[in-house]
Amino acid sequence: MDRNSVLAFILIGLVLMLWLWYNTPDPSKLPKKKQDSTQVQIPKKEESEITKPDTVKASTQKENKEINDTLGVYFSNVELGTNRFFTVETPLLKVEINSTGGKFNRVFLKKYKEWYGGQVQLINTKDGGDLNLSFVTKDGKLITTSYFEFKPEFSESSINFTEQDSITKSFILKINDTSFIRKKFTFYKDKYFVRVDFEFKGMDRIISGNRYALDWENGIRFVEKNTFDEATFAKVDYYAADELFNFDATKINEKIEKKISGIFDWVGIRNKYFVITILPLQQDPDGLLELKGEKKALQNGGVIDKYSLSISKNIINFAYAKDAYNFYFGPIEYSTLKAHHPTMTSIVDFGSFLGLTFIIRPIAEYIMLPLLKFLHSFIPNYGIVIIIFSLIIKILLHPLTKQSMTSMKKMQLLQPMMNEIREKYKDDPQKMNQEVMKLYQTYGINPAGGCLPILLQMPILIALYGLFRATIELRQQPFMLWIKDLSVPDTIVHLPFRLPFFMINEISGLALLLGITMFIQQKMSVTDPRQKAMIYIMPILFTLLFNSFPSGLNLYYFMFNLFSIGQQYYMNKFSKPIELKPVDRKSKKGFMQKLMEQAEQNAKERRKRLAKGKF
């Protein structure tokens, strides 16, 4: 392995370290931990977050007088909430609605499990649920409907439907004999959508300025065991003018805000694998989307992101008006998102680095993910899918790898002649560089030939990193032996201390195997005694870097290394010996040759100008 190749590997290592630092919150800003673990457990029983109706009723009664003082003349006599709960169950969702505020209290995704075994639940129930309307009354009071009783216009407290395509249930808030607000919830048999229609009657005599807001105040619930990792993915996405925008709190305990005027297609609050998306069905050019966010440090060592949003609209005539939204409560799964709204596929985060999204995303979206799903269509075990997947990628990258290895071998053969030139012209660096370039031209060698194929693979490697790290397909998918979940690290040893800089206190089995295979690769390729330290440095570095990666990603790289070892062994044993032969100068010049000649010509012209005293 020549010096350029070693520098390329060092560069890749530095890039990976920078990439990890760029995508990971700063642990040094977290408070001291009560336990030495970044795996912060969410309470095992989600029901513990639910306030008992009797308790809520008692506390509400104590607050009634205080609330009434702020309601003004229009709402002081409106019935306050009684916290009655109504459940609608579809094949995909189980939705619980609270009569207080007529809002979502809990939303379960029936096909997905939390890490402790219960169904995934997305609403922050302990913060009061979500789906409030707010407006300013003509006597100057800011009113939110979260306090008031929305009476059900149906008799059942629990509904389970499987045969109908959809079902609609309504709740009504009566302000007086002629004014009301109605919320109609439509549930679907085969969709993660819940449609909510708002109906306003006689509100022109109450609401000032013909404007109201839909408020989603409590974000989305974290559902993974490692909140530190989940917070890395948590953010708000919104889509406007055919473009995706992000709103992301990156610093611990820093509050951020943003206002977006005009029309937008949808806005979504996400955690690592799930999203709550709100899609307006009626647009308002004068509408306003307000976002707020904060990344909070937890006392037990993790972090959690909290986002809220408000969508305000103008209503032409509140004497009688309607508005409607679709709410998506579901997985961040490409085909599912596409089936609900084509642009929602942009929520799937395949990763990026240094602005290379325009290269990385198409590779992951249109090549890697379809290939992964195709293999899984007839291979049920995702671990085996990843092994076959890595073999296919290795075969596809074989031409680049072969070119890189051939170029490195040629550079090794060229080293004795280059050493002679360096010794001969050691006192004249300019002449030495000219002679080295002539040597490259004589034998038709591209000095970057060993580096370029490696660097060209970087977008593919980054796309694979994003795919395996964030795709929901690998979530809770077992492989074999100790690997129980391909979406999380495969810990085999817990350390009694935390390694500095890398901030790890456990060892991943696949990361260790990856380091061993990298050591074997280095052993096979490094021949220069001056570079033998790299045999030990690179495997250790990459083992530590990959230690906290999902086991699915590490399985891929481990198998990729195994196939690379086999490829290198085959080329070393069965390929024809590479010989250095002068190339025909009359043949068509390559790009690098033209570049070197141009550089040499520029150097000559610069020397002439210097000789004449011109700069």
C-alpha positions as CSV (number, residue, x, y, z in Angstrom):
1,M,0.0,0.0,0.0
2,D,1.6,3.3,-1.1
3,R,1.6,6.6,0.9
4,N,-1.3,8.1,-1.1
5,S,-3.5,5.1,-0.3
6,V,-2.6,5.3,3.4
7,L,-3.5,9.0,3.3
8,A,-6.8,8.1,1.7
9,F,-7.7,5.7,4.5
10,I,-6.7,8.3,7.1
11,L,-8.9,10.8,5.3
12,I,-11.8,8.4,5.3
13,G,-11.3,7.8,9.1
14,L,-11.3,11.5,9.8
15,V,-14.3,12.1,7.6
16,L,-16.2,9.3,9.6
17,M,-15.2,10.9,12.9
18,L,-16.3,14.3,11.7
19,W,-19.5,12.8,10.4
20,L,-20.3,11.1,13.7
21,W,-19.5,14.3,15.6
22,Y,-21.7,16.3,13.2
23,N,-24.7,14.0,13.7
24,T,-24.5,13.3,17.4
25,P,-25.5,15.7,20.3
26,D,-22.7,16.8,22.6
27,P,-22.7,14.5,25.6
28,S,-20.6,16.9,27.6
29,K,-23.6,19.2,27.9
30,L,-25.7,16.6,29.6
31,P,-26.2,16.7,33.4
32,K,-24.5,14.2,35.6
33,K,-26.1,10.8,35.3
34,K,-27.7,8.8,38.1
35,Q,-26.8,5.7,36.2
36,D,-24.0,5.2,33.8
37,S,-26.0,4.5,30.6
38,T,-27.3,6.4,27.7
39,Q,-30.1,3.9,27.3
40,V,-32.8,5.8,29.1
41,Q,-35.8,3.8,29.7
42,I,-39.3,5.1,29.0
43,P,-41.7,3.9,31.7
44,K,-42.6,0.3,30.9
45,K,-46.3,0.7,31.3
46,E,-47.6,3.5,29.0
47,E,-50.8,3.5,31.0
48,S,-48.9,5.1,33.9
49,E,-48.9,8.3,31.9
50,I,-52.7,8.4,31.9
51,T,-54.2,10.5,34.6
52,K,-57.2,8.7,36.2
53,P,-60.5,10.4,35.2
54,D,-61.6,10.9,38.8
55,T,-58.3,12.5,39.6
56,V,-58.4,14.8,36.6
57,K,-62.0,15.7,37.5
58,A,-61.1,16.7,41.0
59,S,-58.1,18.7,40.0
60,T,-60.2,20.4,37.2
61,Q,-62.9,21.4,39.7
62,K,-60.3,23.1,41.8
63,E,-59.1,25.1,38.8
64,N,-62.6,25.9,37.5
65,K,-62.9,29.2,39.3
66,E,-59.4,30.3,38.2
67,I,-60.2,29.4,34.6
68,N,-63.6,31.1,34.6
69,D,-61.9,34.4,35.6
70,T,-59.9,34.3,32.3
71,L,-62.8,33.2,30.0
72,G,-64.6,36.5,29.6
73,V,-68.3,37.0,28.9
74,Y,-68.6,34.5,26.0
75,F,-67.1,31.4,27.6
76,S,-67.6,31.9,31.4
77,N,-70.8,29.7,31.3
78,V,-69.6,27.1,28.9
79,E,-69.3,23.6,30.4
80,L,-65.8,22.6,31.4
81,G,-64.4,19.2,30.5
82,T,-65.4,16.0,32.3
83,N,-62.6,13.8,31.0
84,R,-64.7,11.0,29.4
85,F,-62.7,8.8,27.1
86,F,-63.9,7.2,23.8
87,T,-62.0,4.6,21.8
88,V,-62.2,3.9,18.1
89,E,-60.2,0.9,16.9
90,T,-59.3,0.1,13.2
91,P,-57.1,-2.7,11.8
92,L,-54.1,-0.2,12.0
93,L,-54.9,2.2,14.8
94,K,-56.4,2.4,18.3
95,V,-57.4,6.0,18.9
96,E,-58.6,7.3,22.3
97,I,-60.3,10.7,22.4
98,N,-60.9,12.8,25.5
99,S,-64.2,14.7,25.7
100,T,-62.2,17.5,27.5
101,G,-61.0,19.5,24.5
102,G,-62.3,16.9,22.1
103,K,-58.6,15.9,21.5
104,F,-56.4,12.9,20.9
105,N,-55.6,11.3,24.2
106,R,-53.7,8.3,23.0
107,V,-53.0,6.8,19.5
108,F,-51.7,3.3,19.3
109,L,-50.1,1.7,16.2
110,K,-51.3,-1.9,16.4
111,K,-48.6,-3.4,14.2
112,Y,-45.6,-2.0,16.0
113,K,-44.3,-2.7,19.5
114,E,-42.3,-0.6,21.9
115,W,-39.0,-1.9,23.2
116,Y,-40.7,-3.4,26.3
117,G,-43.5,-5.1,24.3
118,G,-46.5,-2.8,24.4
119,Q,-48.0,-1.2,21.3
120,V,-46.3,2.0,20.1
121,Q,-48.2,5.0,21.4
122,L,-47.4,8.4,20.0
123,I,-49.3,11.0,22.0
124,N,-47.7,12.7,25.1
125,T,-50.7,11.9,27.3
126,K,-49.1,13.0,30.5
127,D,-48.9,16.5,29.0
128,G,-52.6,16.6,28.2
129,G,-53.0,15.2,24.7
130,D,-53.3,17.3,21.6
131,L,-55.7,18.9,19.1
132,N,-56.8,22.3,20.5
133,L,-58.3,25.3,18.8
134,S,-57.5,28.8,19.9
135,F,-58.8,32.3,19.0
136,V,-59.3,35.7,20.4
137,T,-62.9,36.7,21.4
138,K,-64.4,40.1,20.8
139,D,-63.9,41.0,24.5
140,G,-60.1,40.4,24.1
141,K,-59.7,37.0,25.7
142,L,-57.4,34.4,24.3
143,I,-59.5,31.2,24.4
144,T,-58.3,27.6,23.9
145,T,-60.8,24.8,23.6
146,S,-58.6,22.4,25.7
147,Y,-60.7,23.3,28.8
148,F,-64.2,22.6,27.5
149,E,-66.4,19.6,27.2
150,F,-67.0,18.4,23.7
151,K,-70.1,16.2,24.0
152,P,-70.1,13.0,21.9
153,E,-72.9,12.8,19.3
154,F,-73.0,9.0,19.6
155,S,-73.7,6.6,22.4
156,E,-70.8,4.0,22.3
157,S,-67.7,4.5,24.4
158,S,-65.8,1.9,22.4
159,I,-66.0,1.2,18.7
160,N,-64.2,-1.5,16.8
161,F,-64.8,-1.7,13.1
162,T,-63.3,-3.9,10.5
163,E,-65.9,-4.2,7.7
164,Q,-66.7,-0.6,6.8
165,D,-64.1,1.4,4.7
166,S,-64.5,4.3,7.1
167,I,-66.5,5.6,10.1
168,T,-67.2,9.1,11.4
169,K,-67.8,10.2,14.9
170,S,-68.6,13.8,16.1
171,F,-68.1,15.8,19.2
172,I,-69.8,19.2,19.8
173,L,-68.9,22.2,22.0
174,K,-72.0,24.3,22.6
175,I,-71.1,27.9,23.5
176,N,-74.8,29.1,23.6
177,D,-78.1,28.3,21.9
178,T,-76.9,29.5,18.5
179,S,-73.2,29.0,18.5
180,F,-71.1,25.8,18.5
181,I,-67.9,24.2,17.4
182,R,-68.1,20.6,16.1
183,K,-65.2,18.2,15.6
184,K,-65.8,15.3,13.3
185,F,-63.3,12.4,13.3
186,T,-63.2,10.0,10.3
187,F,-61.3,6.8,10.7
188,Y,-60.3,4.5,7.8
189,K,-60.0,0.7,7.6
190,D,-56.7,0.6,5.7
191,K,-55.1,4.0,6.4
192,Y,-53.0,5.6,9.1
193,F,-55.0,8.8,8.4
194,V,-57.5,10.3,10.8
195,R,-59.5,13.1,9.1
196,V,-60.7,15.9,11.4
197,D,-63.3,18.3,10.2
198,F,-64.0,21.5,12.1
199,E,-67.5,23.1,11.8
200,F,-68.2,26.6,13.2
201,K,-71.7,28.0,13.7
202,G,-72.6,31.4,14.9
203,M,-68.9,32.2,15.9
204,D,-68.9,35.5,13.9
205,R,-70.5,37.1,17.0
206,I,-67.7,35.7,19.3
207,I,-64.4,35.4,17.4
208,S,-62.5,38.6,16.7
209,G,-60.6,39.1,13.5
210,N,-62.0,36.1,11.6
211,R,-58.9,34.0,12.5
212,Y,-58.4,30.8,14.5
213,A,-55.5,28.4,15.1
214,L,-55.1,24.7,15.3
215,D,-52.5,24.0,18.1
216,W,-50.4,20.8,18.5
217,E,-48.6,21.6,21.7
218,N,-46.9,18.4,23.0
219,G,-45.0,17.0,20.0
220,I,-44.6,13.3,19.7
221,R,-43.8,10.7,22.3
222,F,-40.4,9.0,22.3
223,V,-40.8,5.2,22.1
224,E,-37.3,3.7,21.8
225,K,-35.1,2.5,24.7
226,N,-32.2,4.8,23.8
227,T,-33.5,8.4,24.0
228,F,-30.1,9.8,23.2
229,D,-30.2,8.0,19.8
230,E,-33.8,8.9,19.2
231,A,-33.2,12.6,19.9
232,T,-30.7,12.6,17.0
233,F,-33.6,11.9,14.6
234,A,-36.3,14.0,16.3
235,K,-37.3,17.1,14.4
236,V,-40.0,18.9,12.5
237,D,-40.3,18.5,8.8
238,Y,-42.5,20.6,6.6
239,Y,-43.1,20.7,2.9
240,A,-43.7,23.8,0.9
241,A,-43.1,25.0,-2.6
242,D,-42.0,21.5,-3.7
243,E,-39.2,21.4,-1.1
244,L,-38.6,19.8,2.3
245,F,-37.5,22.0,5.2
246,N,-36.3,21.0,8.6
247,F,-36.8,22.6,12.0
248,D,-34.3,21.0,14.4
249,A,-33.2,21.9,18.0
250,T,-29.6,20.9,18.1
251,K,-28.3,22.5,21.3
252,I,-29.2,21.3,24.8
253,N,-31.7,23.5,26.6
254,E,-31.8,26.1,23.8
255,K,-35.3,27.2,22.7
256,I,-35.9,27.9,19.0
257,E,-38.8,29.4,17.1
258,K,-39.8,29.9,13.5
259,K,-42.7,31.4,11.6
260,I,-43.6,30.3,8.0
261,S,-46.2,32.4,6.1
262,G,-48.4,31.2,3.3
263,I,-49.2,27.8,1.9
264,F,-47.5,24.6,2.9
265,D,-48.5,21.0,2.0
266,W,-47.9,19.3,5.4
267,V,-46.0,19.5,8.6
268,G,-44.8,16.6,10.6
269,I,-43.2,16.0,14.1
270,R,-41.1,12.9,14.1
271,N,-39.0,10.7,16.4
272,K,-36.7,8.0,15.0
273,Y,-39.2,5.7,13.4
274,F,-42.6,7.3,13.6
275,V,-44.2,10.6,12.7
276,I,-47.3,12.6,13.3
277,T,-48.1,14.6,10.1
278,I,-50.8,17.3,9.7
279,L,-52.0,17.9,6.2
280,P,-54.4,20.9,5.6
281,L,-57.2,20.0,3.2
282,Q,-58.1,23.7,2.7
283,Q,-55.2,26.1,2.1
284,D,-55.0,29.8,3.1
285,P,-52.5,32.0,1.3
286,D,-52.5,34.2,4.4
287,G,-52.0,31.3,6.8
288,L,-49.2,31.1,9.3
289,L,-47.3,28.1,10.6
290,E,-45.5,28.7,13.9
291,L,-43.0,26.2,15.2
292,K,-41.3,26.0,18.6
293,G,-38.7,23.5,19.8
294,E,-36.3,22.6,22.6
295,K,-33.8,19.8,23.2
296,K,-33.9,18.9,26.9
297,A,-31.4,17.0,29.0
298,L,-32.8,14.3,31.3
299,Q,-31.6,13.7,34.8
300,N,-30.9,10.0,34.0
301,G,-28.5,10.8,31.2
302,G,-30.5,11.0,28.0
303,V,-32.1,13.8,26.0
304,I,-35.5,14.4,24.6
305,D,-36.8,16.8,21.9
306,K,-40.1,18.7,22.5
307,Y,-41.8,20.4,19.6
308,S,-45.0,22.3,19.2
309,L,-46.8,23.9,16.3
310,S,-49.7,26.2,15.6
311,I,-51.5,26.6,12.2
312,S,-53.5,29.8,12.0
313,K,-56.0,30.6,9.2
314,N,-58.4,33.3,8.1
315,I,-62.0,32.3,7.9
316,I,-64.2,34.5,5.6
317,N,-67.4,34.0,7.5
318,F,-67.6,32.5,11.0
319,A,-71.4,32.6,10.8
320,Y,-71.0,29.2,9.3
321,A,-67.6,27.8,8.3
322,K,-65.8,24.5,7.8
323,D,-62.1,23.5,7.8
324,A,-60.5,20.1,7.6
325,Y,-57.1,18.3,8.1
326,N,-55.7,14.8,7.7
327,F,-53.6,13.5,10.6
328,Y,-51.1,10.8,9.8
329,F,-50.1,8.7,12.8
330,G,-47.8,6.1,11.4
331,P,-44.4,4.6,10.6
332,I,-41.6,6.3,8.7
333,E,-41.8,3.6,6.1
334,Y,-41.2,4.6,2.5
335,S,-44.0,2.7,0.7
336,T,-46.6,3.5,3.5
337,L,-45.8,7.2,3.4
338,K,-46.0,7.2,-0.4
339,A,-49.4,5.5,-0.3
340,H,-50.7,8.3,2.0
341,H,-49.1,11.3,0.2
342,P,-46.4,11.2,-2.5
343,T,-44.2,13.9,-1.0
344,M,-44.2,12.5,2.5
345,T,-41.5,10.0,1.4
346,S,-39.1,12.9,1.9
347,I,-39.5,12.3,5.7
348,V,-37.4,9.2,5.3
349,D,-33.9,10.4,6.3
350,F,-31.2,8.6,4.4
351,G,-28.5,10.9,5.8
352,S,-26.2,13.4,4.3
353,F,-22.7,14.8,4.7
354,L,-21.1,18.1,3.4
355,G,-24.2,18.9,1.2
356,L,-24.1,15.6,-0.7
357,T,-27.8,14.9,-0.2
358,F,-28.4,15.2,-4.0
359,I,-26.1,12.3,-4.6
360,I,-26.7,10.2,-1.4
361,R,-30.5,10.2,-1.4
362,P,-31.1,8.9,-4.9
363,I,-28.6,6.1,-4.3
364,A,-30.4,5.0,-1.1
365,E,-34.0,5.8,-2.3
366,Y,-33.9,4.2,-5.8
367,I,-31.2,1.6,-5.5
368,M,-30.4,0.4,-2.0
369,L,-33.9,0.4,-0.4
370,P,-35.7,-1.3,-3.3
371,L,-32.9,-3.9,-3.5
372,L,-33.2,-4.5,0.3
373,K,-37.0,-4.9,0.0
374,F,-36.8,-7.1,-3.0
375,L,-34.4,-9.5,-1.2
376,H,-36.7,-9.6,1.8
377,S,-39.7,-10.4,-0.4
378,F,-38.4,-14.0,-0.6
379,I,-35.9,-14.1,2.3
380,P,-37.7,-13.6,5.7
381,N,-34.6,-13.1,7.8
382,Y,-33.2,-9.6,7.4
383,G,-29.8,-10.8,8.7
384,I,-29.4,-13.1,5.7
385,V,-30.8,-10.4,3.5
386,I,-28.0,-8.1,4.6
387,I,-25.4,-10.8,3.9
388,I,-26.6,-11.3,0.4
389,F,-27.0,-7.5,0.0
390,S,-23.4,-7.0,1.0
391,L,-22.2,-9.6,-1.6
392,I,-24.2,-7.8,-4.3
393,I,-22.7,-4.5,-3.4
394,K,-19.3,-6.0,-3.4
395,I,-19.8,-7.4,-6.9
396,L,-21.0,-4.1,-8.1
397,L,-18.0,-2.3,-6.6
398,H,-15.6,-4.9,-7.9
399,P,-14.4,-2.8,-10.9
400,L,-13.5,0.2,-8.7
401,T,-11.9,-2.1,-6.1
402,K,-9.8,-3.9,-8.8
403,Q,-8.7,-0.6,-10.3
404,S,-7.7,0.7,-6.9
405,M,-5.7,-2.4,-6.0
406,T,-4.0,-2.5,-9.5
407,S,-3.1,1.2,-9.2
408,M,-1.6,0.6,-5.7
409,K,0.5,-2.3,-6.9
410,K,1.8,-0.2,-9.8
411,M,2.7,2.5,-7.3
412,Q,4.6,0.0,-5.2
413,L,6.6,-1.2,-8.2
414,L,7.3,2.4,-9.0
415,Q,8.7,3.2,-5.6
416,P,12.4,2.2,-6.2
417,M,12.6,4.6,-9.2
418,M,10.9,7.3,-7.3
419,N,13.3,6.9,-4.5
420,E,16.2,7.3,-6.9
421,I,14.7,10.5,-8.3
422,R,14.2,11.9,-4.7
423,E,17.8,11.0,-3.9
424,K,19.2,12.5,-7.1
425,Y,17.3,15.8,-6.9
426,K,16.9,16.2,-3.2
427,D,18.4,19.7,-3.4
428,D,16.1,20.7,-6.2
429,P,12.4,20.0,-5.2
430,Q,11.1,21.6,-8.4
431,K,13.2,19.4,-10.7
432,M,12.3,16.4,-8.5
433,N,8.6,17.0,-9.0
434,Q,9.1,17.4,-12.8
435,E,10.9,14.1,-13.0
436,V,8.3,12.3,-10.9
437,M,5.6,13.6,-13.2
438,K,7.6,12.4,-16.2
439,L,7.9,9.0,-14.5
440,Y,4.1,8.8,-14.1
441,Q,3.6,9.8,-17.7
442,T,6.2,7.3,-19.0
443,Y,4.4,4.4,-17.3
444,G,0.8,5.8,-17.7
445,I,0.2,5.8,-14.0
446,N,-2.4,8.1,-12.3
447,P,-1.0,9.0,-8.9
448,A,-4.5,9.4,-7.6
449,G,-5.6,6.0,-9.0
450,G,-5.5,4.3,-5.7
451,C,-7.4,7.0,-3.9
452,L,-10.1,8.0,-6.4
453,P,-11.9,4.6,-6.5
454,I,-12.0,4.6,-2.7
455,L,-13.4,8.2,-2.6
456,L,-15.9,7.4,-5.3
457,Q,-17.4,4.7,-3.0
458,M,-17.9,7.3,-0.2
459,P,-21.5,8.4,-1.3
460,I,-22.5,4.7,-1.5
461,L,-21.1,4.0,2.0
462,I,-22.8,7.1,3.4
463,A,-26.1,6.1,1.7
464,L,-25.7,2.6,3.3
465,Y,-25.0,4.2,6.7
466,G,-28.2,6.2,6.5
467,L,-30.3,3.3,5.2
468,F,-29.3,0.8,7.8
469,R,-29.2,3.3,10.7
470,A,-32.7,4.8,10.2
471,T,-34.8,2.4,8.2
472,I,-37.8,1.0,10.1
473,E,-37.5,-2.3,8.2
474,L,-34.7,-3.4,10.6
475,R,-36.5,-2.3,13.8
476,Q,-36.8,-5.2,16.2
477,Q,-35.7,-7.7,13.5
478,P,-33.6,-10.6,15.0
479,F,-30.8,-12.3,13.2
480,M,-29.2,-15.2,15.1
481,L,-27.2,-16.0,18.2
482,W,-26.8,-12.9,20.4
483,I,-28.2,-10.5,17.7
484,K,-31.8,-9.9,18.7
485,D,-32.4,-6.5,17.0
486,L,-30.7,-5.3,13.9
487,S,-31.6,-1.7,14.6
488,V,-29.6,-1.4,17.8
489,P,-26.0,-2.2,18.8
490,D,-25.3,-5.9,19.6
491,T,-23.8,-5.5,23.0
492,I,-21.8,-8.5,24.3
493,V,-19.8,-6.9,27.1
494,H,-20.7,-4.0,29.5
495,L,-17.7,-2.1,30.8
496,P,-17.5,-0.7,34.3
497,F,-16.2,2.6,32.9
498,R,-16.8,4.9,30.0
499,L,-14.1,5.3,27.3
500,P,-13.1,9.0,26.8
501,F,-13.9,10.7,23.5
502,F,-15.9,7.8,22.2
503,M,-18.2,7.9,25.2
504,I,-18.9,4.2,25.2
505,N,-19.3,1.7,28.0
506,E,-20.1,-1.4,26.1
507,I,-18.6,-3.6,23.4
508,S,-20.4,-4.6,20.2
509,G,-19.7,-8.1,19.0
510,L,-20.1,-7.3,15.3
511,A,-17.9,-4.1,15.7
512,L,-15.2,-6.3,17.2
513,L,-15.5,-8.8,14.3
514,L,-15.4,-5.9,11.9
515,G,-12.1,-4.7,13.5
516,I,-10.6,-8.2,13.2
517,T,-11.5,-8.5,9.5
518,M,-10.0,-5.0,8.9
519,F,-6.8,-6.1,10.7
520,I,-6.6,-9.1,8.4
521,Q,-7.1,-6.9,5.3
522,Q,-4.4,-4.5,6.5
523,K,-2.1,-7.4,7.1
524,M,-2.6,-8.7,3.5
525,S,-2.1,-5.3,1.9
526,V,0.5,-3.3,3.9
527,T,4.1,-4.2,2.8
528,D,6.0,-1.0,3.7
529,P,7.6,-1.4,7.2
530,R,7.1,2.3,7.8
531,Q,3.3,1.9,7.4
532,K,2.9,-1.2,9.6
533,A,1.5,0.9,12.5
534,M,-1.6,1.4,10.3
535,I,-2.3,-2.4,10.6
536,Y,-3.2,-1.8,14.3
537,I,-4.4,1.8,14.3
538,M,-7.1,1.6,11.7
539,P,-8.9,-1.6,13.0
540,I,-8.9,-0.2,16.6
541,L,-10.2,3.2,15.4
542,F,-13.0,1.7,13.3
543,T,-14.0,-0.8,16.0
544,L,-14.5,2.1,18.4
545,L,-16.3,4.2,15.8
546,F,-18.7,1.5,14.8
547,N,-19.3,0.3,18.4
548,S,-22.5,2.3,18.8
549,F,-23.8,1.6,15.3
550,P,-26.9,-0.6,14.7
551,S,-26.0,-4.3,14.4
552,G,-27.5,-4.4,10.9
553,L,-25.0,-1.8,9.7
554,N,-22.1,-3.6,11.4
555,L,-23.2,-6.9,10.0
556,Y,-23.1,-5.4,6.5
557,Y,-19.6,-4.0,6.9
558,F,-18.3,-7.2,8.6
559,M,-19.5,-9.3,5.6
560,F,-18.3,-6.7,3.2
561,N,-14.8,-7.0,4.7
562,L,-15.0,-10.8,4.6
563,F,-15.8,-10.7,0.9
564,S,-13.0,-8.1,0.4
565,I,-10.5,-10.5,2.0
566,G,-11.6,-13.2,-0.3
567,Q,-11.3,-10.9,-3.3
568,Q,-7.8,-9.8,-2.3
569,Y,-6.7,-13.3,-1.7
570,Y,-8.0,-14.4,-5.2
571,M,-6.3,-11.4,-6.9
572,N,-3.0,-12.0,-5.1
573,K,-3.0,-15.7,-5.9
574,F,-4.5,-16.0,-9.3
575,S,-4.2,-12.7,-11.1
576,K,-1.4,-12.2,-13.6
577,P,1.7,-10.4,-12.1
578,I,1.5,-6.7,-12.8
579,E,4.4,-5.3,-14.8
580,L,5.5,-1.8,-15.4
581,K,5.6,-1.0,-19.1
582,P,6.2,2.3,-20.8
583,V,3.1,3.5,-22.6
584,D,2.8,4.8,-26.1
585,R,3.2,8.5,-26.0
586,K,1.2,8.9,-29.2
587,S,-1.9,7.3,-27.7
588,K,-4.7,9.4,-26.5
589,K,-3.8,11.3,-23.3
590,G,-5.8,10.6,-20.2
591,F,-7.3,13.3,-18.0
592,M,-4.7,13.1,-15.3
593,Q,-1.9,13.3,-17.9
594,K,-3.4,16.4,-19.4
595,L,-3.8,17.9,-15.9
596,M,-0.2,17.2,-15.0
597,E,1.1,18.7,-18.3
598,Q,-1.0,21.8,-17.8
599,A,0.3,22.1,-14.2
600,E,3.9,21.8,-15.6
601,Q,3.2,24.4,-18.3
602,N,1.7,26.8,-15.7
603,A,4.9,26.3,-13.5
604,K,7.1,27.2,-16.5
605,E,5.2,30.3,-17.3
606,R,5.3,31.4,-13.7
607,R,9.1,30.9,-13.6
608,K,9.4,33.1,-16.7
609,R,7.4,35.9,-15.1
610,L,9.4,35.7,-11.9
611,A,12.6,35.9,-13.9
612,K,11.3,39.1,-15.6
613,G,10.2,40.5,-12.2
614,K,6.5,40.2,-13.0
615,F,4.0,38.6,-10.7
